[in-house]
């Protein structure tokens, strides 16, 4: 099974290793004055051409970053499908903010030439609406004279996963400043990449997506421009599943 992570610029290295069943990207948002937080020009169009016709791209960002790059997605022949909100237990704030920022967006795009019905999608559900039987053995004190009762919930069963997903961030154990939770990435991967399919991780960072691919039975090919971080990411993923040494680039 393909598991590899290269060091270098994704625009130069990733195209040769497609086509990808799904592309996952957590690019710099361009929201701050930090040296590394600079939008990467041209990668969206290049990535689009490495995507299978039935594949899609999940991209993390802020609303500000998506508004600033909206034309690049349309110019690349991509259409917005849907978005999720990642809610985290704590967040950050900028000088101009009036609310503490405790969320980020992950937005799905797919090729304009492919009808949405043909894009791979495995509907994710949650068990929190499972059918249940409830027995009331004692009269609740605030209800007056209501006898003990039994009723069965008939509207239960798995329900469609909600678009707001709570997941604790990785701050206490992160190896990258913008690391995403493995569990959150696994949800996106299971949704949009068939089992055994190939995920292209264009801004690999900590390698969390590689770990999520291992947990979900997908193949993985990533790229990280920071050599030190790439080494840490390889070590992280190798602890779960050894790399295909013939394809990994030191």
LOMAR-424803 format. One line per 10 residues: their letters; for each residue x, y, z of C-alpha. Coordinates in steps of 0.25 Angstrom, whole numbers. Layout:
A	X Y Z | ...
This chain:
XXXXXXXXXX	0 0 0 | 5 14 -4 | 10 22 8 | 20 33 5 | 23 47 8 | 33 56 0 | 40 68 4 | 39 80 -6 | 29 89 -13 | 15 82 -15
XXXXXXXXXX	14 89 -28 | 26 83 -34 | 26 69 -27 | 11 65 -26 | 6 64 -40 | 15 53 -44 | 8 44 -33 | -6 46 -37 | -17 44 -41 | -23 45 -27
XXXXXXXXXX	-37 40 -22 | -37 51 -12 | -28 63 -9 | -27 69 5 | -20 82 7 | -17 91 19 | -10 102 12 | -5 115 19 | -18 124 20 | -11 137 18
XXXXXXXXXX	-18 143 30 | -6 148 39 | 8 155 37 | 15 142 41 | 26 139 31 | 21 125 27 | 6 130 26 | 7 134 11 | -3 129 1 | 3 119 -9
XXXXXXXXXX	0 124 -23 | -4 114 -34 | -6 101 -26 | -21 100 -27 | -21 99 -43 | -9 89 -42 | -16 81 -32 | -29 81 -40 | -22 74 -52 | -17 63 -43
XXXXXXXXXX	-31 59 -38 | -39 48 -43 | -52 52 -50 | -60 46 -39 | -51 52 -28 | -52 64 -19 | -44 74 -11 | -45 77 4 | -38 90 7 | -37 96 21
XXXXXXXXXX	-37 111 23 | -44 123 29 | -55 130 22 | -46 142 20 | -36 133 12 | -47 127 4 | -53 140 0 | -39 145 -4 | -37 133 -13 | -51 130 -18
XXXXXXXXXX	-47 133 -33 | -36 124 -33 | -45 112 -30 | -55 116 -42 | -43 119 -51 | -38 105 -48 | -51 98 -52 | -55 95 -38 | -69 97 -32 | -72 98 -17
XXXXXXXXXX	-80 86 -12 | -82 88 3 | -74 92 16 | -73 87 30 | -69 96 42 | -59 90 51 | -62 95 65 | -51 94 75 | -50 95 90 | -41 107 90
XXXXXXXXXX	-36 116 79 | -29 129 75 | -32 143 73 | -26 155 65 | -25 169 69 | -38 173 61 | -46 162 65 | -58 164 74 | -61 149 77 | -51 139 81
XXXXXXXXXX	-49 130 69 | -52 115 72 | -55 110 58 | -49 107 45 | -55 103 31 | -53 91 23 | -59 93 9 | -61 83 -2 | -59 86 -17 | -61 77 -29
XXXXXXXXXX	-59 78 -44 | -69 86 -51 | -69 76 -63 | -74 65 -53 | -89 64 -48 | -89 65 -33 | -97 51 -33 | -85 45 -39 | -75 50 -29 | -71 39 -19
XXXXXXXXXX	-78 41 -6 | -80 31 6 | -90 37 15 | -85 38 29 | -95 36 40 | -95 37 56 | -102 28 65 | -107 38 74 | -121 37 69 | -122 22 71
XXXXXXXXXX	-135 16 74 | -138 14 89 | -148 10 99 | -150 19 111 | -156 14 124 | -160 25 135 | -160 17 148 | -162 29 157 | -171 41 155 | -163 54 152
XXXXXXXXXX	-165 64 163 | -168 75 154 | -179 68 146 | -190 66 156 | -199 54 156 | -193 46 144 | -192 31 145 | -180 23 142 | -179 20 127 | -172 13 116
XXXXXXXXXX	-170 18 102 | -162 14 90 | -155 24 81 | -159 21 66 | -151 32 60 | -137 27 64 | -126 20 56 | -113 26 51 | -115 40 46 | -107 49 36
XXXXXXXXXX	-95 55 42 | -96 69 45 | -88 80 38 | -83 86 51 | -73 76 56 | -67 77 70 | -52 72 72 | -42 76 82 | -30 82 75 | -16 76 76
XXXXXXXXXX	-9 88 84 | -4 79 96 | 2 69 87 | 4 76 73 | 17 75 65 | 12 86 56 | 6 100 59 | -7 98 51 | -8 83 53 | -22 77 50
XXXXXXXXXX	-29 66 59 | -27 52 52 | -41 48 56 | -47 60 48 | -38 57 36 | -42 43 36 | -57 47 35 | -54 55 22 | -45 43 16 | -56 33 19
XXXXXXXXXX	-66 42 13 | -59 45 0 | -49 35 -3 | -52 20 -6 | -46 9 2 | -32 6 -4 | -32 20 -11 | -21 30 -12 | -21 43 -4 | -12 54 -8
XXXXXXXXXX	-8 63 4 | -2 75 -2 | 2 82 10 | 5 71 19 | 10 78 32 | 10 68 43 | 6 56 35 | -8 55 42 | -15 52 29 | -5 41 27
XXXXXXXXXX	-9 35 40 | -24 37 37 | -22 29 24 | -15 18 31 | -27 17 41 | -37 17 30 | -30 8 20 | -27 18 9 | -14 20 2 | -6 33 4
XXXXXXXXXX	4 42 -3 | 8 55 4 | 17 67 2 | 23 76 12 | 33 88 8 | 39 89 22 | 50 78 23 | 50 77 38 | 35 76 39 | 35 66 28
XXXXXXXXXX	44 57 36 | 35 58 48 | 23 55 40 | 30 42 34 | 33 37 47 | 19 39 52 | 13 32 41 | 24 21 41 | 20 18 55 | 6 14 50
XXXXXXXXXX	10 8 37 | 24 7 31 | 27 15 18 | 29 9 4 | 43 13 4 | 44 12 -11 | 35 24 -12 | 38 33 0 | 48 44 -2 | 58 48 9
